[in-house]
C-alpha cells in the first residue's frame, strides 16, 4: 500500500482537541500548576514543562486529576510551534527514558537467580525497569477524547524529526510499539462508503486516495456507482477518522487496464453479469501508522462481505501498481545495461530507428509508449524484468522487495497476471513502465498462501508469470 501526504499534522483535530481538553482540564483546575508556554518553549518554559511531565507521572489525586493533567499537557503541546514541539519531544525523550543502571542491576539479578520463583520475580523486575516513564506518559492520552488520533498524528511528525537522531528515534519506537498494540484488524470496524455518506468522509476519501488520484466530484461519484464498492476501516477510538480505504470494481473477468476501469463515461456495469471483484485502490490514511500492520487477511475481510452481498461473485483479485520496479531497474540499466538484457533483447532495442542510447534512454522519454514499434520491442524485455523483480528480488527481511507485492502476498494472494501498458499516467510510467499486476485471492487458500510466504518466503505465482521470468 502507499500513502498520500494530503492531510497535515493534526489536521482538522487541533480545534476540537483544544476545546475538549480545555473542559477536562478545567474540571480539576486546582491540581494544575502549569502556565501557558511560549510557542517556541523558551525561557523557563522548559522547566515548567518538566514539572508538568513529572506531575503526570506522579498520579496524585485520582483518575479525574490524572486525565486533567494529561489534557493540560496535550494542550501545552498543541500551543507550541515547530521548534517548541521539537524541544518538548527532546525533553520527554532524554529525561524520561528508562533508568539504565536500574535496568542493568535487574538483569544481573535475573542472571544470578537460582530458583524458578526468583527468576520469575527477577524477570518481572527487568520488564518493569525497561519500561520508560515516557511510555506511561504517552499511554495517558488513550483515556482522552481523540487522544489516540493525537498520538497517531504526533508520530507522523516524530518520524520526520527522528531520522538519524538516536534519542528521538528511541521515543518514536516507544510510540510505535504502543500504537502497534492498539491497532489490529480484529479491533477495526469495516464500513461501506456511498455517495450518501457524510460529506466530510467523502472529502477525506478524495484527500487520502493514494493510488489513483480522484480528480473531481464526478470522478468520485463514478467510483461510488452501483457497480462499485468502497469500504473504510475505522478504529473505535478514532470513529471519525478512516484508517484505510479500499476501492472495488464489480466487473466480468480480470481487469487489465486502469483507464478503462476509471472511465467516467463508461456505462454503469450490470451487477447481474459481474463475476469478479477487482480491488484497484487501497490507501492508508494515517501517516502516523506507517509501518504498523493491521494484521493479515484485510482483503479477505472485505471479500467475505462482498461474497455475502453478491454470492455470484467467483473471483476476487486486484489491479495493482508495481511502485518499486523502475526504482530497482533504472540504476541497473545505468550501471551495466548489457548485463540486464538478454543478447537478443539488446540487439532488438539497438536496431530501433532513431532510438540511440538503449533501454534506459528510451524509458527516460515520457512518450516512448506512443511509438508502436518501440512499445512492441520493449514489451518482452520489460515484462521479463518485471516478473523477475516480483519473483526473485528480495528486501532485507528476505521477503518481496516491492511494497505492494509484499502487502498482497502477506494477505494470502498469488501473482496471477502482468498487464502491459495498463497505467499510462505519469506516475504509472515513472514507477512501473506502465505495467500493473493482478493479484488473485482464492478465498479457500489465502491462509495457506499467507503461511507459505510469511513462514518460508515462498511466493505463489501463476505459471505464466514464472515463464515470463524465465525461471
N, C-alpha and C positions, 0 to 999 in steps of 0.2 A: 504494500500500500504506500501511497505518497500523501503529502500534506501540502496545504497551501497556506501561506502566511497572511491570510486575508483579514484576520481579526487580531488586533494587537493585545498587548499585555493588559489584563483586567478589563478588556473592552466591554462596555455595557454593564459592568458589575460594580464599578467603583461607587457610583452614586447610591445604589441600593445598599451596598455594604456599609457605607458611612452612616446612612440613616438607621439601618437595623442595628448596627453595632453601637451607635450612639445611645439608642434606647436601652440596650443591655448594660452598657457601662453606667448609665445614669441610675439604674436600679440599685447599684451598690457604690455610689459615688464616694461614700465615706471610707471605703477601703482603698481608694485610688490616690496615688501620690504624684502622678505624672503631670507635667505641664506641657503645653504644646511645644513641639520641637521645630527648630528652623528647618526649612525644606532640605538644606544641604547637610543637616545634622552636624552643625559646627558648634564651637564653644563648649559649654557644659552640657550640650545635648547628648553627647555620648555617655556621660556619667549618668544622666537621668535615664537613658535607655538601659544602661547596665542595671540600674536599680529596678526598672520595670521588669526586665528579664528575670532577675532574682526573685522578685515578688511573685511572678507567675509560677516559679518552681517551688516556692515556699508552701503554697497551697493552704494558707490560713484563711479561715472564715467560711468554709463550706463551699458547696457547689456553685451557689449563686455568685459568690465573690470570685471564685475561680473563673467562671465564664465572663464576669465583668472585666477581670484583669486581661484575659485573652482578647476580648473585644477591644479594650483600650490599646493593647499592644498592636493589634491589627490596624486600628485607626491611626496610630503613630506611623506605621509603615506606609499606609496609603497617603499620608500627608507629605511624604518625602519626594524629592526629585530623584533623578537617576543617580547622582553622586551620593545622596543621602541613603538611598536604598542599598547601594553597594557597601557603604560604611556599616549600615545595620547588619547586613549579611556577614560581613567580615568579623564583626564583633561576636555575633552568635556562633560563627564557625570556630573562632580562635579561643574564646573564653568559656565556651560551654561544650567543649569536647569532653570525651571520657578521660578519667584520671589514668594516665599511662602507668604510673608507678603502682597504683592500686590494682590495676588490671594485671600487671606483671606478678605482683605478690599473690593474687588469686590463682594465676596459672601455676605458680610454684607449689602452692598448697594442693592443687589438683594433682600435680605430678607426684607429690610426696604422700598422697593419701594411701593408706594401707588396707582399708576396708571398703566394701561396696557402699556402705552408708556414708562414709567420709567422702568418697568420690562423688556421690550424688550431691551432697551438700556443697562440695567444692565446685562442681560443675555449675550449679545454680548461682554460686557466687561469681564465677567467671562471666556468665551471661549477664548478670546484673552490672558487673564492673565495666563491661564493654559497651553498655548502652549509654550513649552520650546524653547529657541533660538536654541538649538541643532537640533530641528526638521527642522528649516529653513535651517540650515547648510546642513543637510542630503538631503533635497529636492533639493538643488542646483545641486547635481550630476545628477539629472534626465535630465538636459539640456546638459550633456556632452556625447560624443561618448562612448558607453559601460559603461556609468555611472550607469545604473540600474544593470548591471551584477556586477559591482564593489560593489554596496551596498548589493546585494544578497550574494556575497562571504564574504563581511565584516561581515554580520550577522552570517554566518556559523562559523566564528572564535569567534565572540562575544558571541554566545550561549554557547560555552565552558567556556569562561572566566567569564560569568555571573552567573554560577551555584553557588548558595549560597552567591552571592555578591549583596547586595541591590542596590548599586549605579549603577553598570554595568547592573544589571537586569532592572532598570528603562530605561536605554539607549536602551537596547535590545527590550523592549516593545515598545518604541517610533519607532524604526526602523521597527519592525514587523507591527505596525499599518500603517506605510507608505506603506510598500510592500503589505499589505492586500488590501489597496485602489487601488493599481495599477494592481493587478493580479486578474482576474476573468475570468471564462470560456467564457464570452461574448467578452473579449478582445483577446482571443487566436486564433491562426490560426492552423488548422489541415492540416497536410501534410502526404502523403504516402511515406514510405521509401522502396526503392527497392535495388536490387543488383547493380543497375546502379547509385545509389545516390553517392554523393561525398565521397571519402574515409575517410575524416575527420569525417563525420557524422556517417559512419559505425563503425569507431573506437570508437566514443562516445557511440554508441549503445552497443558495446561489453563491454566498461568500466562501463557503468551505469546500465546494466542489474542486477537487484537486486533479482529476484525471482528464476530463474534457470540459473546458470552461463553459459555463452557462452564459450565453451572450445576451439574452433578453428575456423578458417575461414570456414571450411567445415560445422561446426555446424551453423555458422551464415548464410551461403548460404542456408542451409536447411530451416531455419526459414523465408527465403525470397523467397521460391519457389512459383510456380503458385497456389498451394493450401494453401498458407499462405498469411497473410496481416500484415504489420507493419505500425503503424501510430505514428506520433510525434506531440505534441502540442508546438507551439512557441509563444512567446510574441513579438509584433512589435518592442520593444526597445531592444530585445535580439535575433535578427533574426538568428544568427548562433549557438545559444545555446538552445537545446531542453529542455523543462521543464518536459515532461512526454513521455515515450514510451509505446505504447500499442501493444502487440503481439497477433495475432489471427490465429487460425487454422480453415479451412473450411472443415468440415467432415460430415459424415452421423450419426446422433444420438448423444446423450450426451457422451462425452469422460469421461472415468473413471480412466485413468492411464496416468500419465505424461510421463513415459518412452516410452510408445508406441507412444505418440504424438510427442516426440522429437527424435525418432529413425531415424538416418541419413540414414540407409539402407532401410528404408521402401519406397515403390514406391510412386511417387507423386500422390496424390488423384485426382479423376476425378471431376472437378467442376460441371459437369452436374448432378451428383448424390448427391452432397453436399446439405444438407438441414439445417445445423446447423453451426453457427459461435461460436467458443469456444475462449473466452478471457482467455489466460493461463498465461500472464505475464503483469503486469502494474508496471512500475518502475518510481519513482520520480528521477529526475536527479540533482536537485539543493538542496544541504543540507541547504542552507540559506533560503529556502522556507518551511522548515519543520513547520508543524502546521498551515500553511496558506492554506485555502481551495480555490480551483479554481472554486468553485461553484458546484451545483448539476447537474446531468444528463450528466456528462462527457462521460460515456459509451454509453448513448443513442445517443450522437452526432456521435460517431464512428459507432454505429449500423445503424443509419439513412443513413450514407454514404454507408455502405455495402449493405443495402437493396436497395438503389438506383442503385448500380452497379450490384447486383445479386438478382433480385426480387424473385427467387425461394427459397431463404433462409427463413425458417419459424421459427427457434428457435435461440435465442441469449442467451448464457449462459457462465459461467466461469468454469474453473477448478482451484480452488484456494487453497492455503495453509491455515492452521489454526495455525498461528505462536505463539499464546499465550496459546495453550492448555496444553502442558507439563509444562510450567511455572506456570500455575494455578494448575495442578493436582499433580505434584511431591511433593510439600510441604504438601499437604493434606494427601497423602499416608504416608509420613514420620511421620506426627503428629499422625494420627489415621487411619490406613488402614481399620480397621473393620467398621468404621463409613462411609467410602466412598463406600464400596462394599455391594451389597445385600448378604444375607446369602448363597444363592445358588451359587453365583459367587465366594465368598470367599472359599467355600468348593471345588468347581471345580478346582480352582487355587492351593489350598493346596494339592490336590491329584495328581498334575502333577509330574511325576517321575523325580528325580534329579533336582528339582527346588525349593529348600527351600528359605524362605525369603519373599514369597508373590509377589504381582504385582509390587511393587516398585523395588524389587531386579531383577525381570525379565526384566523390562524396562531398567535397568542400563546396561544390556548386549546388546551391539550394534548388535548382531547377533541373537537376540531372534526370529525374524520373520522367520528365515530359518527352524526352527523346526515346522513342520506342525501341530503337536498335540498341541504345545504351542500356535501357532497362532490361531488355532480354539478355544481354551479355552479363549483367550483374546479378541476375536472379539466382543462378546456380551457385556462384561463389558466396553470395551473401546469405542465402538460406543455409548452405552447408556450415558456414562460420557461425551463424546464429544458433543452429542446432547444436554445434559443438560447445558454444558458450553456455547453453542451457544444460547440457548433459555432462560436460567434463569440468568446466571451470568451477572452483570451489572457493569459498571465503575462508577466513582464518579459523572458523569453527568446523571446517570440514563439510559444511552444507552449501547449498546453491549460492552462487555469487550474486545473482540477480535478486533484488529485494522482493519484487512482486512474485517471482517464481518461488522463492523461499516461503512466502506467506501462503500461497496456494498449496504447495506440497505439504506444508505443516498442517494444513486443514484437510488433508487427505485426498487431494486431486491428483490427476495424472496429466502429463503433457500430451495433448491429443493432436493438434494440428498447428502448423506455422503458416500464417496468411501473408502473402506477398502484397506489398503496397496497400495495406489495409488502413493506414493512417497517414495521410499526406499533409497533415498540418505541420507547421514549422517545428513544433515540439516533437511530433512523431518522427519526422525526418532526422532531426538532430539527435534524438535519443536512440532510435532503433532502425534507422534507414527505412522507415515506413512500415516495418513488419509488426504484426500482432500475433498473439498466441491464444488458441482455445485450450483452456484447462478444463478437463472433464471431471465432474463429480458423480461417481456411481454410488448412490446413497447406501447401498448394501456393502460397499467395500471401502468407504472412506477411513474407517478406523484401522483396517489392516494396512492401507497405504500410508496413513499417518505414522503408524508404528514402524513400518519399514524405513521411512525417511528419518523420523526423529531418532530411532534407535541405531540404525546402521548407515544412515546417509544414502540409502538406496532410492534412486529417482525412478518413479514409474512413468513410462513414456510409451506411446504407440510405436509400432514397428516402423511406420513411415518416418517418424522423427529420427529414430536410430539409423535408418537408411540414409536420411539426409546428412547426418553427421558422419557417415561412413564408418560407423562403429561395428 
